[in-house]
Every structure is written in C-alpha cells, then in structure tokens.
Amino acid sequence: MIAIAGAIGNVFNPRLLIIPVPLWSLLGASGFLLVTLGSALLRQRPRSARTKRVFLVISAFDQKHYVAKLVRNLHSVLDQRGYALELRITDPDYSAVGQLHCLRQVLEHKDDYVGGFVIAVIPQLADRMQKDLVDFCGKLALPVVFLDVEPFENEFHYPANAAFVGYSAAEIGVAAAGWVAEYLVQKQTPCPTVLVIGGDSQHQRQQRFKEELMAKLSPVLVLEDKADFDRLRARDVTRRQLKRARLNGQGLDVIFCTNDEMALGTVDGLLSVEPTTVVDTIVVGVDGTPQAKALIDAGPSPLRATVHQDSHKVAETGVDLLDRMIRKEQVPIRTFFPTDVLARD
C-alpha cells in the first residue's frame, strides 16, 4: 500500500492520497489499474539506471601500466558524473578476433548502454579491422569515443557517431626522433646504429620515427624488431640484437621502444649482459608511466627519455566528449594533445 501510494504520488496530485481508501477498494478495475501502473513505474527504475551505463573495450591489459592507469582514470571521471563503467578485455592481448568478440557482446546488450569507449586493435594491415569498426558503430547507433589508438587515417572515415581522443601516433614518432637526433648530434656519433622495437598495433609510431630520424641524420643505420608491447619479449629481443650487433662488429647507440613496458624490458636486457658492451646504449620509450619516469629521474640508467602521454587528460576529455555526444551536441571528430618528451639531462 505504501509503495504504490508513493509511486502514484509521483504521477497524480499528492493531496488525493490523504483520503482514506479501504483495502477492499483496490480490487476490481481500479485495483488492476493501480497495480499495473505501480508495476510499470517500478520497472522503469532499473531502466533509468541502465541509461547511465557505458562500455569500455580495451585491446590489452596484461602488464600494460599505461592502459591500467587510463582505465582507472576513466572510472573515476565517469563515477563523478554518475555513469557506471563496464569493462570488456580482448583475449589474448591485441587479438583482432578477440576484439571482434567483445564488440559483438556489446551489440548483444546495446540497450543497456548510452554509449562507450574503444581502445582498438589496429594491425599493420588495418583495412578489415577498420571495416569491422565502422560496421560496429553503425549497428550500435550510440556514441563511441575511441581512445589512445586512432582507428582511421583521417576524419572522413569516421562514422557519424564516433570520435577520437588521444595523442597522434605520427607526432609521437616525430617527437622521439627529434630527441634522439639531437642527442646523437651532441654526442657526435659518426654513423649511429638505432634499434626500433615495436609492434603491429602501433606501427605508425615506429614508421614515423624511422622516417623522421633518417631525414634528420645521414648516415644512420636503423634496425627494426618486434616485441608486441611485452616487457619480457623486449628483453629477449634486446639480448638477441646485441649479440647480432657484436658479431657484426657494431654497437647499439639508441634503442627506441614504442611503449614504456618494452623500454623497461630493454633496460632489463641491457643490464643482464656485460656492462662494458652496452655502457653507451641509451633507451627511449613512450607513455610516461610512473615506473619509467621514476627510473629516468633516479639517475644512471640506460632509460633516458619517454614521450609522455597524460592518461588523466585523455580520460577527462574522453568522458566530456561522450557526455556531449549523448546530449546530441556537436563535437570535434579528432582531439589530439601535444606531445612532449620527459628526459634526463
């Protein structure tokens, strides 16, 4: 009786409820109307809660400190604005098939969401994956904000309900190349050897780094290898490349890793071999994770610099953009933040 009265009081004039109503009078047609209306209003309560739920599909999680920090920041900002976050992680990391499975799960429950975020898997040959993302956005018909990894080459390829917030992969490569080139010029290395360790999902970072470095320095030898953003793999790649360089009578002047996890693995690999063979090798990473910044600030270490990405700024701007898209406001299709390099002098 009290629950129904409270529900009815939200719809009709509350003063009507002060009139005593016998319990038997709730039977019959009037009783059916009251119970039906009360049930309908109660059913609307969980639906209104669902309208504040957003999804996040991420391409990797294991040992990805930058991604973990971004997820934490997203959760914090969304919580402050009254949204609930539902996380979906591809399995295994950087799996295009796993990402497609997560996107299909979102589509199966799309009525539960008001929009969401995607940190995409974009392999080197990206045409098929981009088509899948366009198809996903079309079927979802809700706002989608891509974070960290830009899925399309230009804004004309974005679906009408999608946008991007993050750092330009090309500018990250350019910033890293500029810092490395300046370091090698100051060091006066006549023909430096630079190793680039990356992965398919952020291929543009290493490609632009290579192009920019070769444009700034001549001659320069640029070697490339893959560790797929994994710290242990980067350690093993570093050991293998050092061995190969020694056999060829070469050294490695700089190792550029396209994320900090690989940069830390590279440091592990350098420190595990005889120090005299790598005393002049320096490492540059990407992300500006707390562990990388602490190692840079601590003093003598091969890790000398990292291209910083502010995960809190990405999260805050991404949530603001999604919020505006949900309210049907016009927003920029692509939002890029300027890059900066954190380095030890």
Secondary structure, DSSP 8 states (H G I E B T S, - for coil): -HHHHHHHHTTS-GGGGGS---GGGGSHHHHHHHHHHHHHHHHHHHHHHHTTEEEEEES--TT-HHHHHHHHHHHHHHHHTT-EEEEEE-SSTT-HHHHHHHHHHHHHTGGG-SEEEE-----SS-HHHHHHHHHHHHHH-S-EEEESS--SSSGGGS-TTEEEEE--HHHHHHHHHHHHHHHHHHHT-SS-EEEEEE-GGGHHHHHHHHHHHHHH-SS-EEEEEE-TT-HHHHHHHHHHHHHHHHHTT---SEEEESSHHHHHHHHHHHHTS-GGGSTT-EEEEEE--HHHHHHHHHSS-SEEEEEE--HHHHHHHHHHHHHHHHTT----SEEE---EEEE--
